[in-house]
Each structure stands twice: as structure tokens, then as C-alpha cells.
């Protein structure tokens, strides 16, 4: 992503701290559960092969029928892998010193700007290979469209969808950068309100927690 840039010019004082995209192999495993589906088809194929060879049919015919069944099983797995690759190739994540930006969409790319001031919390989940996902909880009433952003959303959060930086490499480093940016943003004093406006309840914005 060395040449990838934000879809808009950054305002004065804002800078990109991190950028990335999902790793398609991890996306296929974690979001689309390709390993589970492969195991399922493997069991079916094994059962079919045993049935074909024990039904009294000619060995060559049984082997040919098994190969045809294997081709049928491989096809959906290949389609899932291609779709995961397309989702990865057409997605981009950025963390700036003021917001998180998610750009996704294969046919119609959509950009979601998530200012730090509208984040309630952020949660990190990692796996043994160093990849992981960062889920972002938005303050009400803000929300995103689950199916428009999927698979870049946390699973099963339909009522209150949570955007995700999903299946990224070196997720702990991205989480640390986000945590420091959130802490720095929370430490910036809020400008005083005009004399005619009511006094703010707090002098500083609340810092979202990174679990």
C-alpha cells in the first residue's frame, strides 16, 4: 500500500499515522470460515468415495464420480477465496491523529470517516500469526450500515454495527498507534465556548478505551 492515499486531502494539522488493509488469507479463514467449509466438504467427499467404491460399481467409474464430486466441492471454496481477495484488494484502512477511515466496496467503494470524538471504545483481538482485528464502538446515535460495510464489521452486531479494521497484519502495532492517538486527542483541551453559550460540562473530551 505504499502508493495508497486517502480519498480526500487532509485538513491542516492532520496526518496519517498508519495504513493497512485486510490480509485476504486471514479474511478467508476468519470472516468466511473457509477451513470449516473445506472440512465439511472433505467429510462429504470421503463419504461419497466410500459409498461409490463399496456399491459394487466399476473402480474406474467410482473414481471418476469421486473426482467429479471433488471438483464440485472445490468450486465454492475457490469462489470464497477469490471473494476474500477482492474484499482485501478493494479495502483500505487509515488511522490519522484525528480519525479512523475505512474505505471498502468492490463494485461501489464507500468511505467511512470515524472521528475519535465519536468513538466510545475500541477492542483488539489477535491470533497466533500476529494478525488481528480492531473493532470500533460508535457513540449513539451514530451508526454504520452493517451489510454495506461487511465484512469490515464485527460479526452478529446487527442492531449496533461495529466497524472493524479486520484481519490486518501486525494488529498489536496498529492498536498501539490508535491508543496513543486517542490518548493524545483526549489530552487536547476543548476551546472555551463563547460567553453567550452555556458552559461545557467537561473541559476535556472523554478518551475511548482500547481493550
Secondary structure as the mmCIF struct_conf table of DSSP 4:
data_model
#
loop_
_struct_conf.conf_type_id
_struct_conf.id
_struct_conf.beg_label_comp_id
_struct_conf.beg_label_asym_id
_struct_conf.beg_label_seq_id
_struct_conf.end_label_comp_id
_struct_conf.end_label_asym_id
_struct_conf.end_label_seq_id
TURN_TY1_P TURN_TY1_P1 UNK A 2 UNK A 3
BEND BEND1 UNK A 7 UNK A 8
HELX_LH_PP_P HELX_LH_PP_P1 UNK A 9 UNK A 11
TURN_TY1_P TURN_TY1_P2 UNK A 12 UNK A 13
STRN STRN1 UNK A 16 UNK A 20
HELX_RH_AL_P HELX_RH_AL_P1 UNK A 24 UNK A 30
TURN_TY1_P TURN_TY1_P3 UNK A 31 UNK A 31
BEND BEND2 UNK A 32 UNK A 32
HELX_RH_AL_P HELX_RH_AL_P2 UNK A 34 UNK A 54
TURN_TY1_P TURN_TY1_P4 UNK A 55 UNK A 56
HELX_RH_AL_P HELX_RH_AL_P3 UNK A 59 UNK A 89
TURN_TY1_P TURN_TY1_P5 UNK A 90 UNK A 90
STRN STRN2 UNK A 92 UNK A 96
BEND BEND3 UNK A 97 UNK A 98
STRN STRN3 UNK A 99 UNK A 104
BEND BEND4 UNK A 106 UNK A 108
STRN STRN4 UNK A 110 UNK A 115
HELX_RH_3T_P HELX_RH_3T_P1 UNK A 116 UNK A 118
STRN STRN5 UNK A 119 UNK A 126
TURN_TY1_P TURN_TY1_P6 UNK A 128 UNK A 129
BEND BEND5 UNK A 130 UNK A 130
STRN STRN6 UNK A 132 UNK A 138
HELX_LH_PP_P HELX_LH_PP_P2 UNK A 139 UNK A 139
TURN_TY1_P TURN_TY1_P7 UNK A 140 UNK A 141
HELX_RH_AL_P HELX_RH_AL_P4 UNK A 146 UNK A 149
TURN_TY1_P TURN_TY1_P8 UNK A 150 UNK A 151
BEND BEND6 UNK A 152 UNK A 152
STRN STRN7 UNK A 153 UNK A 153
TURN_TY1_P TURN_TY1_P9 UNK A 155 UNK A 156
TURN_TY1_P TURN_TY1_P10 UNK A 159 UNK A 160
STRN STRN8 UNK A 163 UNK A 168
TURN_TY1_P TURN_TY1_P11 UNK A 169 UNK A 170
HELX_RH_AL_P HELX_RH_AL_P5 UNK A 171 UNK A 186
TURN_TY1_P TURN_TY1_P12 UNK A 187 UNK A 187
BEND BEND7 UNK A 188 UNK A 188
STRN STRN9 UNK A 189 UNK A 189
HELX_LH_PP_P HELX_LH_PP_P3 UNK A 190 UNK A 194
TURN_TY1_P TURN_TY1_P13 UNK A 195 UNK A 196
BEND BEND8 UNK A 197 UNK A 197
HELX_LH_PP_P HELX_LH_PP_P4 UNK A 198 UNK A 200
BEND BEND9 UNK A 201 UNK A 201
BEND BEND10 UNK A 203 UNK A 203
STRN STRN10 UNK A 204 UNK A 204
HELX_LH_PP_P HELX_LH_PP_P5 UNK A 205 UNK A 208
STRN STRN11 UNK A 209 UNK A 210
#
